[in-house]
């Protein structure tokens, strides 16, 4: 079993240019140069029988990010992602090779606050893969 906790900073300059005139309004609003600055955190819990090639166990992760004008960011928003994966050993043959089923997924949330009315387009979550 292992628990990892980490903190980090984000200091990104985002440049959006040469937009198609038919682009969504939310994209046109961020045309030009913007700064995203904030603090991120991660908690990761793993309980695997073999980290490189697990046949049994679980992985849980919680990631969060907070962008604020207090750190000279151009946007006030936050996001969080929860991920979970479970491994099942379905069958092991006579040579010790396992057939493993992995089930998992992630769900993310985000929101704007303060003077920012919506999460910037480049940090939104979209359905798909």
Number of C-alpha atoms within 10 A of each C-alpha: 10 9 11 10 12 10 12 10 13 15 14 12 13 14 11 15 11 7 11 9 8 7 9 11 9 13 14 16 11 16 14 11 11 15 18 21 23 23 16 18 15 16 15 16 16 17 16 18 14 10 11 7 10 18 23 18 18 20 17 17 18 18 18 18 20 21 25 20 17 11 15 14 19 19 26 25 25 20 19 17 15 15 15 17 15 18 18 16 14 11 13 12 8 7 6 8 10 16 12 16 13 14 11 12 9 12 11 15 12 17 16 18 14 10 11 15 12 15 19 19 14 11 11 13 13 8 4 4 3
